[in-house]
Amino acid sequence: MKYIYTATFVPNEDGTKYYCRVPDLPGCITTGNSIDDAIEMITDAASGWLVVAEDEGNDIPEATPQHELNIPEKATCSIIRIDTFAYRAATDTKAVRKNVSLPAWMATLAEKRGVNCSQVLQDGLIQLLNSSHAR
């Protein structure tokens, strides 16, 4: 799924760190050493928050319009984009064994031609999931 939220970034007193949070995602808080680092850190934290919520079937909060947020003094706001499908693809790389049934003639021909059936299945599923993900 794709999501868009507002993140807030508040510098500490000496300006060496930014405290960042996504107000719509309870507990989604982190820090960064620069604004660019903070954006990367909060995007990663929000991605993890949303993946867990999706997996557990929890409600995903709607994004609150910025003018309705309680934004701290000295805070900078930024829109962050989260793609949980891409996040999962980048972070969950363990392999899972699946048995697939093929007609004998197809398996024989694939083997003769050096076709890696696992790779073909993965490529096909990625294409299918990406197209259904875009809907």
N, C-alpha and C positions, 0 to 999 in steps of 0.2 A: 504494500500500500504506500501511497505517497501522502505526505502531510506537510502543512506549512504552519509554523508557530512563530510567535514573537519571543525572543530571548532578551534578557536585560543583562547588562554588564556594568558593574560598579567597581571603580578602581579602589585599591586600599589607600591608606593615608599617604604613603610615600610613592604611590604610582607604580610599584613593582609587580603587582598582581591584579588580576581582575576576578571578582566574584561574579559568577554568571548563573542564571537560572532561567527556566521556562515556567512562567507563572501558571500556565494551564496544566502542567504536569507535576503533581505534588511530589516533593522530594527530589526533583530533577535539578540538582545543584552541583556545580563543580568550580574549579578555578583554572586560570591560565596565566602565563607570564607576559603575554602580549595580547592585544585585542584579536589578532589573527589566531593565536594559539587558543584563546578562550572560545572563539567561534568554533574551532575544530573540536575542542573538548566538549562543549555543550551539545553540539550536533551529535557526537558519539554517545553522550549520556542520554540524550533524548531518543536516539535510535534504539539503544538498549532498553529504555523504559517502555517504548512502544512495542518492541518485539515481545517482551514479557507479557504486556497487557493483551496483545493479540493471541499469544499462545495460551494464556489462562482464560481467555474469553471475557476479559474485563472490559468495561465501557471505556471507550477512547473519547476524552473530552474534546469538544469543538474548540477551535481557536477563538479566543476572545479578541474583539477589535481593539487595537492599541489605545484608542481614546477611552476605553472602558477599564483599562488595566491600572492598577495602583503601582506606578513606576517610582522607584526610589529617587531621591534627589541625587544629582550628579551621575545618573545612570545613562547609558547609551543603549538604545534599542536596535535590534537587527532582526530581520526576518530570516529564519532558518528553514531549510527544506530537508525533509527526511524521507528516505525511500527505504522502507524496511525490507523489501525484496532484495535490493542491492546490498544492504547491510548484512543480511543473512548470507548472501552469496560470498561476501568478503570475509566473514568471521566464522561461519559454520562449515568448515571444510572437511570434516571427518566423512569417511566413506561408509556407506551402509550397503550391505549385500542384499540384492533382490534377485529372485529367480524369475526368469522370463521364459515362456513357452513359445517356440517358433516351429513352423512346419519343418520337417526334416530336410526337404529340398533347399529351403532358404538357409538353414544353418550350414549345410554342406557347401553351398555356393559362397556364402559369406566367408567361411573358413578358407576355401580355395583362393578367394580373392584378397585374403588378408584383412578382412573388415573386422574392426574392433566393435563388437555389438554393444558393449557397455558405453563406448564413446558415442556411438550413433544414437543410443537411447538417451544419453545425457544431452546431446546436442538437440535432439527432437523435443525433449521436455523443456529445455531452456527456451526454445523458440515458442512452444505452445504456452508456457507460463508467462513469458514476456508479453505475448500478444493478448492473453487474457488479463494480465496485470494492467495493461494500458486501458482496458475498458472502464 
